[in-house]
Amino acid sequence: MRITRLLLIATSTFAISVSAATFNPPDDEFIEAAASIGMTGENWETPEYIASAMPHVYKFSHSYTLHKGDYVHELGKSKKPLDLNGIMVQEFDGPISARDFLLNRMQNHNAVILQGGKILHEHYGNGLDEFSTHLDMSVSKSFTAMAAAIAVGKGALDWNDKAIEYVPELKGTAFETATVQEVSDMRTAVVLAGGTAEKYWDTRLSDAQGYYGEEKSEPYPNGTLDFFPLIIKRQNYAMGEKYDYQDVNSELLGLIVDRATGNSFTEILEKDLLQKVGVAADAHFMSDKKGLAMGSTGMNMATKDLARVGLLFLNEGKNAKGEQVLPASFVSALWEGNDAVRSAWLKGKEVALAPGYYKDQFRVLEVGEHRILAMIGVNGQVCAMHKETGTVIALNGAYPMAETPRFATMQFHQFVPAVLDALATR
């Protein structure tokens, strides 16, 4: 198997030409139209433009189209719909309806709430409908991990392997001794360059990717691949000991899947995940100019389709037809966690949000009596799963600030618990 991996690494890059997912250049017509209101690839994420940009962000960069299949999982409507006007959220200035709280204070665009596989509530705003795509931000990380899990299930990848076995370019970097599992759990604790108040991450990564427009990627002829060798320092923790949320881990995980399978991991997402789930609309996954999909932030998909994916985690990885889409062992490991990820969580800053852990690009949060498995992205993107009530809550929005304690509290200590409490008493 090692020989096969080395041959794949030596002979393949990202197999744009053979991937079923369609590789697309930036959309020049859209970019010109966006410029008419002053929106560019560089400023789309600012408070002034983020709501306008959210349905279209993939058009600023290279991207893959992930085509829906012939099978669509039709979601029936519950005989007991959920009225968000009748659920009260306790806020600092008194009770407010969950609908007003979601739309006005959380700046939500779309919401789909399922229970038992049926639609309890759905709404779409900002000019969108149930088939419209929306940037999912770091919810994308969970999709990258799902691609990795499927690759593991196929025997192309092993969680316990060293990442460097798939990416020899990691020699001499801070990732040199990391396992695939440690990368997936964000337990590498590498040291990145400081960002700015507005962009708090290592902006060399987003520049190399072309995340804020292709012009930014010009100093990086090999795209994201030129970023990894820059990461040579680690924090004062043993590899695997501390959870530290860093986008570069998700990008590396995506690259590992590409190298292990010989194709862009978006092909797995299209054929082995979305088409088997039965999504109703094409999705788009942003990419650098060389075809390496943006594993930390690339997914643009319909909110209702995000909810369809969420159902897998309430059904041991099976779709509505009973087919095993995600390995059952992967899904159960997410729900169960382990001592390593629980200990690593205690050393990270997110421990202030709630008890829990981060595993394979998912969070498990224990909020009051609720144990929530969640895919989370900044500015209001989330897919939260709750076993006890059989609930999926999928949200997409455009909150104008990223990673604020205020928004994390609104999302996981106010809105989601209010909905779950209401469902638990029905």
C-alpha positions as a Markdown table, in Angstrom:
| # | Residue | x | y | z |
|---|---|---|---|---|
| 1 | Met | 0.0 | 0.0 | 0.0 |
| 2 | Arg | 2.9 | 2.3 | 0.8 |
| 3 | Ile | 4.2 | 1.8 | -2.8 |
| 4 | Thr | 0.8 | 2.7 | -4.2 |
| 5 | Arg | 0.7 | 5.9 | -2.2 |
| 6 | Leu | 4.1 | 7.0 | -3.3 |
| 7 | Leu | 3.2 | 6.3 | -7.0 |
| 8 | Leu | 0.1 | 8.4 | -6.5 |
| 9 | Ile | 2.1 | 11.2 | -5.0 |
| 10 | Ala | 4.7 | 11.1 | -7.7 |
| 11 | Thr | 2.3 | 11.0 | -10.6 |
| 12 | Ser | -0.8 | 13.1 | -9.6 |
| 13 | Thr | -1.5 | 16.6 | -8.6 |
| 14 | Phe | -5.2 | 17.2 | -8.3 |
| 15 | Ala | -6.6 | 15.4 | -11.3 |
| 16 | Ile | -8.7 | 18.2 | -12.5 |
| 17 | Ser | -9.2 | 16.6 | -15.9 |
| 18 | Val | -10.6 | 13.3 | -14.6 |
| 19 | Ser | -12.6 | 14.4 | -11.6 |
| 20 | Ala | -16.4 | 14.2 | -12.1 |
| 21 | Ala | -16.8 | 17.5 | -10.3 |
| 22 | Thr | -16.4 | 20.4 | -12.8 |
| 23 | Phe | -13.5 | 22.8 | -12.3 |
| 24 | Asn | -14.4 | 26.4 | -13.0 |
| 25 | Pro | -12.4 | 29.7 | -13.3 |
| 26 | Pro | -13.6 | 32.8 | -11.5 |
| 27 | Asp | -16.8 | 34.2 | -12.9 |
| 28 | Asp | -15.7 | 37.4 | -14.7 |
| 29 | Glu | -19.3 | 38.4 | -15.5 |
| 30 | Phe | -20.3 | 38.2 | -11.8 |
| 31 | Ile | -17.1 | 40.0 | -10.7 |
| 32 | Glu | -17.9 | 42.9 | -13.1 |
| 33 | Ala | -21.5 | 43.1 | -11.8 |
| 34 | Ala | -20.3 | 43.0 | -8.1 |
| 35 | Ala | -17.9 | 45.9 | -8.9 |
| 36 | Ser | -20.9 | 48.0 | -9.8 |
| 37 | Ile | -21.8 | 48.2 | -6.1 |
| 38 | Gly | -18.2 | 48.4 | -5.0 |
| 39 | Met | -17.9 | 44.8 | -4.0 |
| 40 | Thr | -14.7 | 43.0 | -4.9 |
| 41 | Gly | -12.9 | 39.7 | -4.2 |
| 42 | Glu | -10.9 | 41.6 | -1.5 |
| 43 | Asn | -13.7 | 43.3 | 0.4 |
| 44 | Trp | -16.7 | 41.0 | 0.1 |
| 45 | Glu | -16.4 | 39.8 | 3.7 |
| 46 | Thr | -16.7 | 43.3 | 5.2 |
| 47 | Pro | -19.9 | 44.2 | 7.1 |
| 48 | Glu | -21.0 | 46.4 | 4.2 |
| 49 | Tyr | -21.0 | 43.6 | 1.6 |
| 50 | Ile | -21.2 | 40.2 | 3.4 |
| 51 | Ala | -24.9 | 39.8 | 3.1 |
| 52 | Ser | -24.8 | 40.5 | -0.7 |
| 53 | Ala | -21.8 | 38.2 | -1.2 |
| 54 | Met | -22.9 | 35.1 | 0.7 |
| 55 | Pro | -24.9 | 33.5 | -2.1 |
| 56 | His | -22.1 | 34.1 | -4.6 |
| 57 | Val | -18.7 | 34.0 | -2.9 |
| 58 | Tyr | -17.4 | 31.0 | -4.9 |
| 59 | Lys | -17.6 | 33.1 | -8.1 |
| 60 | Phe | -14.7 | 35.2 | -7.0 |
| 61 | Ser | -12.3 | 32.2 | -7.0 |
| 62 | His | -11.7 | 29.0 | -8.8 |
| 63 | Ser | -14.2 | 26.4 | -7.8 |
| 64 | Tyr | -15.6 | 22.9 | -8.3 |
| 65 | Thr | -19.3 | 22.3 | -9.2 |
| 66 | Leu | -20.5 | 19.3 | -7.3 |
| 67 | His | -23.4 | 18.0 | -9.4 |
| 68 | Lys | -26.5 | 16.6 | -7.8 |
| 69 | Gly | -27.5 | 13.1 | -8.8 |
| 70 | Asp | -30.8 | 11.6 | -10.0 |
| 71 | Tyr | -31.8 | 10.6 | -6.5 |
| 72 | Val | -33.3 | 13.4 | -4.4 |
| 73 | His | -34.3 | 12.8 | -0.8 |
| 74 | Glu | -37.7 | 14.4 | -0.6 |
| 75 | Leu | -38.3 | 15.8 | 2.8 |
| 76 | Gly | -41.9 | 15.6 | 3.9 |
| 77 | Lys | -43.5 | 18.2 | 6.2 |
| 78 | Ser | -44.3 | 17.4 | 9.8 |
| 79 | Lys | -47.9 | 17.3 | 10.9 |
| 80 | Lys | -46.8 | 19.4 | 13.9 |
| 81 | Pro | -44.8 | 22.4 | 12.4 |
| 82 | Leu | -42.7 | 24.4 | 14.7 |
| 83 | Asp | -43.8 | 28.1 | 15.2 |
| 84 | Leu | -40.7 | 30.1 | 16.0 |
| 85 | Asn | -42.9 | 33.0 | 17.0 |
| 86 | Gly | -44.2 | 30.9 | 19.9 |
| 87 | Ile | -40.7 | 30.0 | 21.2 |
| 88 | Met | -39.2 | 32.6 | 23.5 |
| 89 | Val | -35.5 | 33.2 | 23.8 |
| 90 | Gln | -34.3 | 34.8 | 27.0 |
| 91 | Glu | -32.2 | 37.9 | 26.1 |
| 92 | Phe | -30.5 | 40.6 | 28.1 |
| 93 | Asp | -33.5 | 42.9 | 27.6 |
| 94 | Gly | -36.2 | 40.4 | 28.2 |
| 95 | Pro | -37.9 | 37.6 | 26.2 |
| 96 | Ile | -37.9 | 37.8 | 22.4 |
| 97 | Ser | -39.4 | 35.4 | 20.0 |
| 98 | Ala | -37.0 | 32.9 | 18.4 |
| 99 | Arg | -38.0 | 34.1 | 15.0 |
| 100 | Asp | -37.1 | 37.8 | 15.8 |
| 101 | Phe | -34.0 | 36.7 | 17.6 |
| 102 | Leu | -32.8 | 34.6 | 14.7 |
| 103 | Leu | -33.6 | 37.1 | 11.9 |
| 104 | Asn | -32.8 | 40.3 | 13.6 |
| 105 | Arg | -30.1 | 39.7 | 16.2 |
| 106 | Met | -28.4 | 36.7 | 14.6 |
| 107 | Gln | -28.8 | 38.2 | 11.0 |
| 108 | Asn | -30.0 | 34.8 | 9.7 |
| 109 | His | -30.9 | 34.3 | 6.0 |
| 110 | Asn | -32.1 | 30.7 | 5.9 |
| 111 | Ala | -33.2 | 28.1 | 8.4 |
| 112 | Val | -34.3 | 24.5 | 8.1 |
| 113 | Ile | -35.3 | 22.5 | 11.1 |
| 114 | Leu | -36.0 | 18.8 | 10.9 |
| 115 | Gln | -37.2 | 16.3 | 13.4 |
| 116 | Gly | -37.5 | 12.6 | 12.6 |
| 117 | Gly | -36.5 | 13.5 | 9.0 |
| 118 | Lys | -39.6 | 15.8 | 8.6 |
| 119 | Ile | -39.6 | 19.5 | 8.1 |
| 120 | Leu | -40.7 | 21.4 | 11.2 |
| 121 | His | -39.7 | 24.8 | 9.9 |
| 122 | Glu | -38.0 | 26.4 | 6.9 |
| 123 | His | -37.5 | 30.0 | 5.7 |
| 124 | Tyr | -35.4 | 31.6 | 3.1 |
| 125 | Gly | -34.4 | 35.3 | 2.9 |
| 126 | Asn | -31.9 | 37.6 | 1.2 |
| 127 | Gly | -33.4 | 36.7 | -2.2 |
| 128 | Leu | -32.7 | 33.0 | -1.7 |
| 129 | Asp | -34.9 | 29.9 | -2.0 |
| 130 | Glu | -34.5 | 26.2 | -1.0 |
| 131 | Phe | -32.2 | 25.6 | -4.0 |
| 132 | Ser | -29.9 | 28.6 | -3.6 |
| 133 | Thr | -26.4 | 28.1 | -2.5 |
| 134 | His | -24.9 | 30.0 | 0.5 |
| 135 | Leu | -21.3 | 30.1 | 1.6 |
| 136 | Asp | -21.0 | 27.7 | 4.6 |
| 137 | Met | -17.6 | 29.1 | 5.9 |
| 138 | Ser | -16.0 | 26.6 | 8.3 |
| 139 | Val | -18.9 | 24.1 | 8.1 |
| 140 | Ser | -16.7 | 23.2 | 5.1 |
| 141 | Lys | -14.2 | 21.7 | 7.4 |
| 142 | Ser | -16.6 | 19.0 | 8.4 |
| 143 | Phe | -17.1 | 18.1 | 4.7 |
| 144 | Thr | -13.4 | 17.8 | 4.3 |
| 145 | Ala | -13.3 | 15.3 | 7.2 |
| 146 | Met | -16.3 | 13.4 | 5.7 |
| 147 | Ala | -14.3 | 13.0 | 2.5 |
| 148 | Ala | -11.4 | 11.7 | 4.6 |
| 149 | Ala | -13.6 | 9.3 | 6.4 |
| 150 | Ile | -15.0 | 7.9 | 3.2 |
| 151 | Ala | -11.4 | 7.5 | 1.9 |
| 152 | Val | -10.5 | 5.6 | 5.1 |
| 153 | Gly | -13.5 | 3.4 | 4.5 |
| 154 | Lys | -12.3 | 2.6 | 1.0 |
| 155 | Gly | -8.9 | 1.6 | 2.3 |
| 156 | Ala | -7.1 | 4.5 | 0.6 |
| 157 | Leu | -6.2 | 6.3 | 3.8 |
| 158 | Asp | -5.4 | 5.4 | 7.5 |
| 159 | Trp | -6.0 | 7.9 | 10.4 |
| 160 | Asn | -2.9 | 6.6 | 12.2 |
| 161 | Asp | -0.5 | 7.2 | 9.3 |
| 162 | Lys | 1.9 | 10.1 | 9.4 |
| 163 | Ala | 0.7 | 13.0 | 7.3 |
| 164 | Ile | 4.1 | 13.2 | 5.7 |
| 165 | Glu | 3.6 | 9.8 | 4.1 |
| 166 | Tyr | 1.1 | 11.4 | 1.8 |
| 167 | Val | 2.7 | 14.9 | 1.6 |
| 168 | Pro | 6.5 | 14.6 | 1.5 |
| 169 | Glu | 6.7 | 18.4 | 1.3 |
| 170 | Leu | 6.0 | 18.5 | 5.0 |
| 171 | Lys | 9.6 | 17.5 | 5.7 |
| 172 | Gly | 11.2 | 20.2 | 7.9 |
| 173 | Thr | 7.8 | 21.7 | 8.8 |
| 174 | Ala | 6.0 | 21.8 | 12.1 |
| 175 | Phe | 3.7 | 19.0 | 10.7 |
| 176 | Glu | 6.5 | 16.5 | 10.2 |
| 177 | Thr | 5.6 | 14.2 | 13.0 |
| 178 | Ala | 1.8 | 14.7 | 12.9 |
| 179 | Thr | -0.6 | 11.8 | 12.2 |
| 180 | Val | -3.6 | 12.2 | 9.9 |
| 181 | Gln | -5.8 | 11.9 | 13.0 |
| 182 | Glu | -4.0 | 14.7 | 14.8 |
| 183 | Val | -4.4 | 16.9 | 11.8 |
| 184 | Ser | -8.1 | 16.1 | 11.5 |
| 185 | Asp | -8.6 | 16.8 | 15.3 |
| 186 | Met | -6.6 | 20.1 | 15.1 |
| 187 | Arg | -4.2 | 18.8 | 17.7 |
| 188 | Thr | -1.0 | 20.0 | 15.9 |
| 189 | Ala | -0.8 | 23.4 | 17.7 |
| 190 | Val | 1.5 | 24.8 | 15.0 |
| 191 | Val | 2.5 | 28.5 | 15.2 |
| 192 | Leu | 1.1 | 30.7 | 12.5 |
| 193 | Ala | 1.8 | 34.3 | 11.6 |
| 194 | Gly | -0.3 | 36.9 | 13.4 |
| 195 | Gly | -3.2 | 38.4 | 11.5 |
| 196 | Thr | -5.0 | 41.7 | 11.9 |
| 197 | Ala | -8.1 | 42.8 | 13.9 |
| 198 | Glu | -10.3 | 42.2 | 10.8 |
| 199 | Lys | -8.5 | 39.1 | 9.6 |
| 200 | Tyr | -7.2 | 37.3 | 12.7 |
| 201 | Trp | -5.7 | 34.3 | 10.9 |
| 202 | Asp | -2.4 | 33.9 | 9.0 |
| 203 | Thr | -3.4 | 35.8 | 5.8 |
| 204 | Arg | -0.7 | 34.2 | 3.8 |
| 205 | Leu | -3.0 | 31.1 | 3.6 |
| 206 | Ser | -6.0 | 33.0 | 2.2 |
| 207 | Asp | -3.7 | 34.9 | -0.2 |
| 208 | Ala | -2.1 | 31.7 | -1.5 |
| 209 | Gln | -5.6 | 30.2 | -2.0 |
| 210 | Gly | -7.0 | 33.2 | -3.8 |
| 211 | Tyr | -9.8 | 33.3 | -1.2 |
| 212 | Tyr | -9.9 | 37.1 | -1.6 |
| 213 | Gly | -9.4 | 37.2 | -5.3 |
| 214 | Glu | -6.9 | 35.8 | -7.7 |
| 215 | Glu | -4.6 | 38.8 | -7.6 |
| 216 | Lys | -3.6 | 38.0 | -4.0 |
| 217 | Ser | -2.3 | 34.6 | -5.1 |
| 218 | Glu | 0.2 | 35.9 | -7.6 |
| 219 | Pro | 3.2 | 35.6 | -5.1 |
| 220 | Tyr | 2.3 | 31.9 | -4.7 |
| 221 | Pro | 2.8 | 30.2 | -8.1 |
| 222 | Asn | 1.8 | 26.8 | -6.6 |
| 223 | Gly | -1.2 | 28.1 | -4.7 |
| 224 | Thr | -1.8 | 26.6 | -1.3 |
| 225 | Leu | 1.2 | 24.2 | -1.6 |
| 226 | Asp | 3.5 | 27.2 | -1.2 |
| 227 | Phe | 2.0 | 27.9 | 2.2 |
| 228 | Phe | 2.7 | 24.7 | 4.0 |
| 229 | Pro | 6.5 | 25.0 | 4.0 |
| 230 | Leu | 6.2 | 28.3 | 5.8 |
| 231 | Ile | 4.9 | 26.6 | 9.0 |
| 232 | Ile | 8.0 | 25.6 | 10.8 |
| 233 | Lys | 7.3 | 26.3 | 14.5 |
| 234 | Arg | 5.0 | 24.6 | 17.1 |
| 235 | Gln | 3.7 | 25.7 | 20.4 |
| 236 | Asn | 5.1 | 24.3 | 23.6 |
| 237 | Tyr | 2.9 | 21.2 | 23.6 |
| 238 | Ala | 3.6 | 17.7 | 22.6 |
| 239 | Met | 2.1 | 16.7 | 19.2 |
| 240 | Gly | -1.6 | 15.8 | 19.8 |
| 241 | Glu | -1.8 | 17.3 | 23.3 |
| 242 | Lys | -3.6 | 20.6 | 22.6 |
| 243 | Tyr | -6.6 | 21.5 | 20.5 |
| 244 | Asp | -6.0 | 24.7 | 18.6 |
| 245 | Tyr | -8.4 | 25.7 | 15.9 |
| 246 | Gln | -6.3 | 26.5 | 12.8 |
| 247 | Asp | -7.5 | 26.5 | 9.2 |
| 248 | Val | -4.2 | 25.1 | 7.9 |
| 249 | Asn | -5.1 | 21.7 | 9.4 |
| 250 | Ser | -8.2 | 21.5 | 7.3 |
| 251 | Glu | -6.3 | 22.5 | 4.2 |
| 252 | Leu | -3.7 | 19.8 | 4.9 |
| 253 | Leu | -6.4 | 17.2 | 5.5 |
| 254 | Gly | -7.9 | 18.0 | 2.1 |
| 255 | Leu | -4.5 | 17.7 | 0.4 |
| 256 | Ile | -3.9 | 14.3 | 2.2 |
| 257 | Val | -7.1 | 13.0 | 0.8 |
| 258 | Asp | -6.2 | 14.2 | -2.7 |
| 259 | Arg | -2.8 | 12.5 | -2.5 |
| 260 | Ala | -4.3 | 9.3 | -1.0 |
| 261 | Thr | -6.9 | 8.9 | -3.7 |
| 262 | Gly | -5.3 | 10.6 | -6.7 |
| 263 | Asn | -8.2 | 12.9 | -7.2 |
| 264 | Ser | -9.6 | 16.1 | -5.7 |
| 265 | Phe | -11.5 | 15.3 | -2.5 |
| 266 | Thr | -14.5 | 17.1 | -4.1 |
| 267 | Glu | -15.0 | 14.0 | -6.2 |
| 268 | Ile | -15.7 | 12.0 | -3.1 |
| 269 | Leu | -18.0 | 14.7 | -1.8 |
| 270 | Glu | -19.9 | 14.7 | -5.1 |
| 271 | Lys | -20.2 | 11.0 | -5.8 |
| 272 | Asp | -20.0 | 9.3 | -2.4 |
| 273 | Leu | -21.6 | 11.9 | -0.2 |
| 274 | Leu | -24.0 | 14.4 | -1.8 |
| 275 | Gln | -25.4 | 12.3 | -4.5 |
| 276 | Lys | -26.0 | 9.4 | -2.1 |
| 277 | Val | -27.6 | 11.8 | 0.5 |
| 278 | Gly | -29.9 | 12.9 | -2.3 |
| 279 | Val | -29.3 | 16.6 | -2.4 |
| 280 | Ala | -31.7 | 18.7 | -4.5 |
| 281 | Ala | -29.2 | 21.3 | -5.9 |
| 282 | Asp | -25.7 | 21.5 | -7.2 |
| 283 | Ala | -23.1 | 22.7 | -4.7 |
| 284 | His | -19.9 | 24.6 | -5.3 |
| 285 | Phe | -16.6 | 24.1 | -3.5 |
| 286 | Met | -14.0 | 26.9 | -3.8 |
| 287 | Ser | -10.5 | 26.0 | -4.9 |
| 288 | Asp | -7.1 | 27.5 | -5.4 |
| 289 | Lys | -5.8 | 28.0 | -9.0 |
| 290 | Lys | -4.0 | 24.7 | -9.0 |
| 291 | Gly | -7.1 | 22.7 | -8.1 |
| 292 | Leu | -6.6 | 22.1 | -4.4 |
| 293 | Ala | -10.1 | 22.7 | -2.9 |
| 294 | Met | -10.3 | 25.0 | 0.1 |
| 295 | Gly | -10.8 | 22.4 | 2.8 |
| 296 | Ser | -11.4 | 25.0 | 5.6 |
| 297 | Thr | -14.0 | 27.2 | 3.9 |
| 298 | Gly | -14.9 | 26.2 | 0.4 |
| 299 | Met | -18.4 | 24.7 | 0.6 |
| 300 | Asn | -21.3 | 26.7 | -0.9 |
| 301 | Met | -24.5 | 24.7 | -0.8 |
| 302 | Ala | -28.3 | 25.0 | -0.3 |
| 303 | Thr | -29.3 | 25.2 | 3.4 |
| 304 | Lys | -31.9 | 22.4 | 2.9 |
| 305 | Asp | -29.2 | 20.2 | 1.5 |
| 306 | Leu | -27.0 | 20.9 | 4.5 |
| 307 | Ala | -29.9 | 19.7 | 6.7 |
| 308 | Arg | -30.2 | 16.5 | 4.5 |
| 309 | Val | -26.5 | 15.8 | 5.2 |
| 310 | Gly | -27.1 | 16.4 | 8.9 |
| 311 | Leu | -29.5 | 13.5 | 9.0 |
| 312 | Leu | -26.7 | 11.0 | 8.4 |
| 313 | Phe | -25.4 | 11.7 | 11.9 |
| 314 | Leu | -28.8 | 10.7 | 13.4 |
| 315 | Asn | -28.9 | 7.5 | 11.4 |
| 316 | Glu | -25.4 | 5.9 | 12.0 |
| 317 | Gly | -24.1 | 7.3 | 8.7 |
| 318 | Lys | -27.0 | 5.9 | 6.5 |
| 319 | Asn | -29.1 | 7.7 | 4.0 |
| 320 | Ala | -32.9 | 7.6 | 3.8 |
| 321 | Lys | -32.6 | 4.5 | 1.6 |
| 322 | Gly | -30.6 | 2.7 | 4.3 |
| 323 | Glu | -27.4 | 2.8 | 2.4 |
| 324 | Gln | -24.2 | 3.3 | 4.4 |
| 325 | Val | -22.8 | 6.6 | 3.2 |
| 326 | Leu | -20.4 | 7.5 | 6.0 |
| 327 | Pro | -18.6 | 4.7 | 7.9 |
| 328 | Ala | -20.6 | 3.9 | 11.0 |
| 329 | Ser | -17.4 | 3.8 | 13.0 |
| 330 | Phe | -16.6 | 7.4 | 12.0 |
| 331 | Val | -20.1 | 8.6 | 13.1 |
| 332 | Ser | -20.1 | 6.8 | 16.4 |
| 333 | Ala | -16.6 | 8.0 | 17.2 |
| 334 | Leu | -17.8 | 11.6 | 16.7 |
| 335 | Trp | -20.6 | 11.1 | 19.2 |
| 336 | Glu | -18.5 | 9.2 | 21.7 |
| 337 | Gly | -15.2 | 11.2 | 21.6 |
| 338 | Asn | -12.2 | 9.9 | 23.4 |
| 339 | Asp | -9.8 | 10.9 | 26.2 |
| 340 | Ala | -7.3 | 12.5 | 23.8 |
| 341 | Val | -9.8 | 15.0 | 22.3 |
| 342 | Arg | -11.4 | 15.8 | 25.7 |
| 343 | Ser | -8.1 | 16.5 | 27.3 |
| 344 | Ala | -7.0 | 18.6 | 24.3 |
| 345 | Trp | -10.2 | 20.6 | 24.5 |
| 346 | Leu | -9.4 | 21.6 | 28.0 |
| 347 | Lys | -6.2 | 23.3 | 26.9 |
| 348 | Gly | -7.9 | 25.3 | 24.1 |
| 349 | Lys | -9.7 | 28.6 | 24.3 |
| 350 | Glu | -13.1 | 27.2 | 23.3 |
| 351 | Val | -13.4 | 25.5 | 26.6 |
| 352 | Ala | -15.0 | 28.8 | 27.8 |
| 353 | Leu | -17.9 | 28.1 | 25.4 |
| 354 | Ala | -19.0 | 24.8 | 26.8 |
| 355 | Pro | -17.8 | 21.4 | 28.0 |
| 356 | Gly | -17.1 | 19.2 | 25.0 |
| 357 | Tyr | -14.5 | 18.3 | 22.4 |
| 358 | Tyr | -13.4 | 18.8 | 18.8 |
| 359 | Lys | -13.0 | 15.7 | 16.8 |
| 360 | Asp | -12.5 | 15.3 | 13.0 |
| 361 | Gln | -13.5 | 18.8 | 12.2 |
| 362 | Phe | -16.8 | 18.6 | 14.3 |
| 363 | Arg | -17.6 | 19.9 | 17.7 |
| 364 | Val | -19.6 | 18.2 | 20.4 |
| 365 | Leu | -20.9 | 20.8 | 22.9 |
| 366 | Glu | -22.6 | 19.9 | 26.2 |
| 367 | Val | -24.9 | 22.9 | 26.9 |
| 368 | Gly | -27.1 | 22.3 | 29.9 |
| 369 | Glu | -28.9 | 19.0 | 29.4 |
| 370 | His | -28.3 | 19.1 | 25.6 |
| 371 | Arg | -25.5 | 17.2 | 23.9 |
| 372 | Ile | -25.0 | 18.8 | 20.4 |
| 373 | Leu | -22.9 | 17.5 | 17.5 |
| 374 | Ala | -22.2 | 20.5 | 15.3 |
| 375 | Met | -20.6 | 21.7 | 12.1 |
| 376 | Ile | -19.9 | 25.4 | 12.7 |
| 377 | Gly | -18.8 | 28.3 | 10.5 |
| 378 | Val | -18.4 | 32.0 | 11.3 |
| 379 | Asn | -21.0 | 34.6 | 10.5 |
| 380 | Gly | -23.9 | 32.3 | 11.3 |
| 381 | Gln | -23.4 | 29.0 | 9.5 |
| 382 | Val | -24.2 | 25.9 | 11.5 |
| 383 | Cys | -25.6 | 22.4 | 11.2 |
| 384 | Ala | -26.5 | 21.1 | 14.7 |
| 385 | Met | -27.6 | 17.6 | 15.4 |
| 386 | His | -29.4 | 16.4 | 18.6 |
| 387 | Lys | -30.0 | 12.7 | 19.1 |
| 388 | Glu | -32.5 | 12.8 | 22.0 |
| 389 | Thr | -35.0 | 14.8 | 19.9 |
| 390 | Gly | -33.9 | 13.5 | 16.5 |
| 391 | Thr | -33.4 | 17.1 | 15.4 |
| 392 | Val | -31.3 | 18.8 | 12.7 |
| 393 | Ile | -31.0 | 22.6 | 12.8 |
| 394 | Ala | -29.3 | 24.1 | 9.7 |
| 395 | Leu | -28.7 | 27.8 | 9.6 |
| 396 | Asn | -27.0 | 30.2 | 7.1 |
| 397 | Gly | -26.6 | 33.9 | 7.7 |
| 398 | Ala | -24.4 | 37.0 | 7.5 |
| 399 | Tyr | -23.6 | 38.2 | 11.0 |
| 400 | Pro | -21.2 | 41.1 | 10.3 |
| 401 | Met | -18.5 | 40.0 | 12.8 |
| 402 | Ala | -16.7 | 36.7 | 13.0 |
| 403 | Glu | -15.9 | 34.6 | 16.1 |
| 404 | Thr | -17.4 | 36.9 | 18.7 |
| 405 | Pro | -18.3 | 35.5 | 22.1 |
| 406 | Arg | -21.7 | 37.3 | 21.8 |
| 407 | Phe | -22.6 | 35.3 | 18.7 |
| 408 | Ala | -21.4 | 32.0 | 20.0 |
| 409 | Thr | -23.6 | 32.6 | 23.1 |
| 410 | Met | -26.6 | 33.6 | 20.9 |
| 411 | Gln | -26.2 | 30.5 | 18.8 |
| 412 | Phe | -25.5 | 27.7 | 21.3 |
| 413 | His | -26.7 | 29.1 | 24.7 |
| 414 | Gln | -29.8 | 30.8 | 23.5 |
| 415 | Phe | -31.3 | 29.9 | 20.1 |
| 416 | Val | -30.4 | 26.2 | 19.7 |
| 417 | Pro | -31.3 | 25.3 | 23.3 |
| 418 | Ala | -34.6 | 27.2 | 23.1 |
| 419 | Val | -35.6 | 25.2 | 20.1 |
| 420 | Leu | -34.5 | 21.9 | 21.6 |
| 421 | Asp | -36.3 | 22.7 | 24.9 |
| 422 | Ala | -39.5 | 23.4 | 22.9 |
| 423 | Leu | -39.2 | 20.1 | 21.0 |
| 424 | Ala | -38.5 | 18.1 | 24.1 |
| 425 | Thr | -41.8 | 19.1 | 25.6 |
| 426 | Arg | -44.0 | 18.6 | 22.6 |
